[in-house]
Each structure stands twice: as structure tokens, then as C-alpha cells.
């Protein structure tokens, strides 16, 4: 026959259980170490001021590469470049400013909402005249010799303006001699205009920043590929591949051109993403004048401040 537990034993068990619970509570809420602090919110954001600076460095490098290694060197081996390069009757490639315009047009169609514009207070082409907030900011840029970052109310875009300088003698000569130029006393290294960037947001993720840089590079590739497409119609056309005009009657492929651009810019772009002030300092510095190849052919001015070759072009097929 089973004995019923005595009341005193039952109370002892209750007391023991209660004591254990009390001691456990004291340990957890009084003696245990404090809980870990909540992790801070994500900070993977980068200012568009920095992104604009990186884009400006990439674009400057592309313009320098095209101007120095394709246009200047190319003219020395018989290649022709002209403002009306798209016309059926003109068998030539785009001048450097038109190469930038081709890049900007493709960028506009990329869906990134990133805008690019080259303007001036004294443009030969009236469509390139700065106005509104941009004209006012450009006056500050000229006076202070520093890039301008601001929110433009009319466009509702974050905006950055960087000085576009007359680093090549041909730019000065063209603007001073052109019949339609509103200013004819330009000097070397003068600020002739501004490269202007626009984007809706003040800050973006680093992933978005990389996407904008990639979109610019793709637009540069598009502009260069458009030139190669024009070249393919010439009866006498250079060999396209790994070699450059400095080697003779050659042109680099789009892959070779972009690989050289990446070699020139990737280290600085990565540094800018990791250390934003470095990108802003680099973009604000004055560019060195590119080496000038001796003119191989007679030239006159064009409405965009670049040399127009007048020698007979190679025929299209």
C-alpha cells in the first residue's frame, strides 16, 4: 500500500523549488552581464558629392585617352575627325567634345537618371550656354576656382559643376579664331566652361554608386563603339585590335580602349569609394596639359572648340 506524502515534505519541496527560482532570477537580472547593444543601423551610404567627383575623374580620363591617343595620334597616321562626323558626306570620327556628347546621350537613355552636360558662358554653339542656377554657380566656380555642389530647384536635381579648362592650345586657337565665337581672347589653361553632373538623390548606397560608375563606362564604350562603326564604312580603314595609332594605322578595339581606361582610373575610383575626401581632392585639382602631337594636316576651328581636319578623308566603301 502506497503511503501518501506527508504535508511537511510537500511544503519542503515547494520551498526548495521557490528558492531555486529566486536564485535563478537574481542571477539573470542582477548578477549576469548586461545584454549586447543592438547593432547600429546600416551606414552603407555615400554622398553624391563623392560620386560626382569619381564620375568626373572617370570622364576626364576617358576624354584625355580619346583626345591624346585616338585623335591626336590618329591624325598623324591619316585618320580624320570632324564636327559633322555623322553626315553621310563626311567620313570621319567625332571630335573630343562630340565624343563626350555621344557619351552623355547614351547615359541619358540608360535609365539611371544620371545627367551630364558640357556648358559655357561663351559657347560657340548657343545650345551649350549655361543659364539659371548653373550660370550663377559657374560664376562662383570661376571666381573661387573650386567645383560647385548644389541642389538646383528648377531641375530638382543634386548638381555638381567642374571646371573645363583650355588645357590644349588647339582649344584656345579654335575659340579665338572662330567667326561665331562670342569671346576671342582665351588664354591657355583658362576655364572655358563646366562639366555638369545631375542626379536626384543626395546620398546613395555604395552598390548604387558602383552602378552609376558602370553606367558611365558603358556609355563611354557606346561612344567609342559608334566611332568604330563609322570607321568600318571607310574604304581604307585601320586594323582594329590590340594596337593603337601610336603604332601605325591601327585603332584599339572597344575592349582594348576600355581596358586602358580601367587601368588609368580603377585605383583612384576604388580609393574614392573607400576614402571619399580623396576623390573630391582629385576632382578639384587642375589637370595637367595633355601632350600635343604635332599637327599633320591643316586645320580650322569647329563650333565645339576642337580642331577640324580639312585634308581629304579616307573614303567610305
C-alpha positions in Angstrom: 0.0 0.0 0.0 1.5 3.3 -1.1 2.0 5.9 1.6 0.7 9.4 1.0 3.3 12.1 1.1 3.4 13.9 4.4 2.3 17.6 4.3 5.7 18.7 5.8 7.6 17.0 2.9 5.4 18.6 0.3 6.0 22.1 1.8 9.7 21.5 1.9 9.7 20.7 -1.9 7.7 23.8 -2.6 10.2 25.9 -0.6 13.2 24.4 -2.4 11.7 25.0 -5.9 10.9 28.6 -4.9 14.4 29.2 -3.6 15.9 27.9 -6.8 13.7 30.1 -9.0 14.5 33.1 -6.8 18.3 32.5 -7.1 18.0 32.0 -10.8 16.1 35.3 -11.2 18.7 37.1 -9.0 21.5 35.7 -11.3 19.8 36.6 -14.6 18.6 40.0 -13.7 21.2 41.2 -11.2 24.4 39.2 -11.5 24.5 38.3 -15.2 26.4 40.6 -17.6 24.3 43.2 -19.5 22.9 42.2 -22.9 24.9 43.2 -26.0 24.0 46.5 -27.5 21.8 46.5 -30.6 23.9 46.8 -33.8 23.9 50.3 -35.4 21.7 50.9 -38.4 23.3 50.3 -41.8 25.6 53.1 -42.9 26.3 51.9 -46.4 25.7 55.3 -47.9 27.9 57.6 -49.9 27.4 61.3 -50.7 26.6 62.1 -54.3 29.3 64.8 -53.9 31.8 62.0 -53.8 30.1 60.0 -56.5 30.1 63.1 -58.8 33.8 63.6 -58.1 34.5 59.9 -59.1 32.5 60.2 -62.2 34.3 63.4 -63.2 37.7 61.7 -62.8 36.5 58.8 -64.9 35.1 61.1 -67.6 38.2 63.3 -67.6 40.4 60.2 -68.1 38.2 59.0 -71.0 38.3 62.4 -72.7 42.1 62.5 -72.3 42.5 59.0 -73.6 40.4 59.7 -76.7 41.9 63.1 -77.3 45.5 62.1 -76.9 45.7 58.5 -78.1 42.9 58.4 -80.7 42.5 61.9 -82.2 46.0 63.4 -81.9 47.8 60.2 -82.7 45.3 59.2 -85.2 45.6 62.4 -87.3 49.3 61.6 -87.5 48.6 58.4 -89.4 45.8 59.8 -91.6 42.7 59.4 -89.5 40.2 62.3 -89.8 37.9 63.9 -87.2 35.1 66.4 -87.8 32.2 68.0 -86.2 29.8 66.6 -88.9 31.1 63.1 -88.5 27.6 61.6 -88.6 26.8 63.1 -92.0 26.9 60.6 -95.0 29.2 63.0 -96.9 31.7 63.2 -94.1 34.0 60.3 -93.5 35.5 61.0 -90.1 35.3 60.4 -86.4 33.9 62.6 -83.6 35.9 65.4 -82.1 36.6 65.1 -78.4 33.7 67.3 -77.3 31.3 65.3 -79.6 32.7 62.1 -78.1 31.5 63.5 -74.7 28.2 64.5 -76.2 27.7 60.9 -77.5 28.6 59.6 -74.1 26.0 61.9 -72.4 23.3 61.0 -74.8 23.7 57.3 -74.1 23.9 58.0 -70.4 20.6 59.9 -70.6 19.0 56.8 -72.2 20.4 54.4 -69.6 17.6 54.8 -67.1 19.9 55.7 -64.3 18.7 59.4 -64.0 22.3 60.5 -64.2 22.8 63.6 -66.4 25.9 65.0 -68.0 26.2 68.4 -69.7 29.2 70.5 -71.0 28.3 74.2 -71.0 29.9 77.6 -71.0 29.1 81.3 -70.6 30.6 82.0 -74.0 29.8 78.9 -76.2 30.1 79.0 -79.9 27.0 76.7 -80.1 24.2 78.6 -78.2 22.7 75.3 -77.1 25.7 74.9 -74.7 25.1 78.2 -72.9 24.8 78.0 -69.1 21.6 79.6 -67.6 19.8 80.0 -64.3 21.3 78.5 -61.2 24.0 76.9 -63.3 25.2 80.3 -64.7 25.3 81.7 -61.2 27.2 78.8 -59.8 29.6 78.9 -62.7 30.4 82.5 -61.8 31.4 81.3 -58.3 33.4 78.4 -59.8 35.3 80.9 -62.0 36.0 83.2 -59.1 36.9 80.6 -56.5 38.4 78.0 -58.8 36.6 75.2 -57.0 33.9 72.7 -58.0 30.4 73.6 -57.1 27.9 71.2 -55.5 24.3 72.3 -55.0 20.6 71.4 -55.3 19.1 73.0 -58.4 15.5 73.9 -57.8 14.4 74.1 -61.5 15.6 70.6 -62.2 15.1 69.2 -58.7 18.5 67.5 -59.0 21.6 67.4 -57.0 24.2 69.1 -59.2 28.0 69.3 -59.5 30.0 71.6 -61.7 33.7 71.0 -62.5 35.9 73.4 -64.4 36.5 72.6 -68.1 39.9 74.1 -68.9 41.7 75.0 -72.1 44.5 72.5 -71.5 45.2 72.2 -75.2 46.5 75.1 -77.4 44.1 74.0 -80.1 41.1 74.8 -77.9 42.3 78.4 -77.4 43.1 78.8 -81.1 39.7 77.5 -82.2 37.7 79.7 -80.0 39.7 82.8 -80.6 39.6 82.3 -84.4 36.1 81.0 -85.0 33.8 83.5 -86.7 30.9 82.7 -84.4 32.8 82.8 -81.1 31.5 85.4 -78.6 34.9 85.6 -76.9 38.2 85.8 -78.8 40.8 86.4 -76.1 41.0 83.0 -74.5 44.3 82.1 -72.8 45.9 78.6 -72.1 44.5 76.9 -69.0 41.6 79.3 -68.8 38.3 78.0 -67.5 36.3 77.8 -70.7 33.2 76.1 -69.3 32.0 73.4 -66.9 31.2 69.8 -66.9 27.9 69.5 -65.1 26.5 66.3 -63.5 22.9 65.9 -62.2 21.2 63.2 -60.1 18.0 63.2 -57.9 19.4 61.9 -54.6 21.8 63.4 -52.2 23.1 60.1 -51.0 23.2 56.6 -52.5 24.4 53.2 -51.4 27.8 52.1 -52.5 26.1 49.5 -54.6 24.2 52.2 -56.4 27.4 54.3 -56.7 29.1 51.3 -58.5 26.1 51.0 -60.8 26.4 54.7 -61.8 30.1 54.3 -62.5 29.3 51.2 -64.6 26.7 53.1 -66.5 29.2 55.9 -67.3 31.7 53.4 -68.5 29.1 51.6 -70.6 28.2 55.0 -72.2 31.8 55.7 -72.9 32.1 52.3 -74.6 29.0 53.1 -76.6 30.5 56.4 -77.9 33.8 54.6 -78.9 31.9 51.7 -80.5 29.9 54.3 -82.5 33.2 55.7 -83.8 34.4 52.2 -84.7 31.1 51.6 -86.6 31.8 54.7 -88.6 35.3 53.6 -89.3 34.0 50.2 -90.6 32.4 52.1 -93.6 35.7 53.6 -94.8 37.2 52.1 -97.9 40.7 52.3 -96.3 40.2 51.5 -92.7 42.7 50.9 -89.9 43.1 47.5 -88.4 41.1 47.2 -85.2 42.5 45.2 -82.4 45.1 45.4 -79.7 47.3 48.1 -81.3 46.9 51.9 -81.2 47.5 54.8 -83.6 50.9 55.4 -82.0 51.9 52.1 -83.6 50.7 53.0 -87.1 47.4 52.8 -89.0 45.6 50.9 -86.2 42.8 51.5 -83.7 42.2 49.7 -80.4 39.1 47.6 -80.2 36.4 48.7 -77.7 37.6 46.1 -75.3 41.2 47.4 -75.6 40.1 51.0 -75.2 38.0 50.3 -72.1 40.8 48.2 -70.6 43.2 51.1 -70.9 40.6 53.4 -69.3 40.1 51.0 -66.4 43.9 50.8 -66.0 44.0 54.6 -65.7 41.1 55.1 -63.4 40.2 52.0 -61.3 42.7 52.6 -58.5 41.6 56.2 -58.0 37.9 55.1 -58.2 38.4 52.4 -55.5 40.3 54.9 -53.4 37.4 57.4 -53.7 34.9 54.8 -52.6 36.9 53.9 -49.6 38.2 57.4 -48.8 35.7 60.0 -50.2 37.8 63.1 -49.5 40.5 61.7 -51.8 38.0 61.7 -54.8 36.9 65.3 -54.1 40.5 66.5 -53.8 41.5 64.8 -57.0 38.5 66.1 -58.9 39.2 69.6 -57.7 42.8 69.6 -58.8 43.8 71.2 -62.1 44.5 68.6 -64.8 47.9 68.5 -66.5 48.0 69.6 -70.1 48.0 66.6 -72.4 50.9 66.0 -74.7 50.3 67.6 -78.1 51.2 65.7 -81.2 52.4 68.0 -84.0 49.6 68.7 -86.5 49.9 66.5 -89.5 47.3 68.3 -91.6 45.9 71.8 -92.0 43.0 72.6 -89.6 40.4 75.2 -88.8 38.0 75.7 -85.8 34.7 74.0 -85.2 31.8 75.1 -83.0 32.9 72.9 -80.1 36.4 74.2 -79.5 38.2 71.4 -81.3 40.3 71.0 -84.4 38.7 70.2 -87.7 40.8 68.4 -90.1 40.4 69.7 -93.7 42.6 67.2 -95.5 40.8 64.7 -97.8 39.3 62.0 -95.6 39.5 58.3 -96.4 36.5 57.2 -98.4 33.7 55.0 -97.1 33.1 51.8 -99.0 
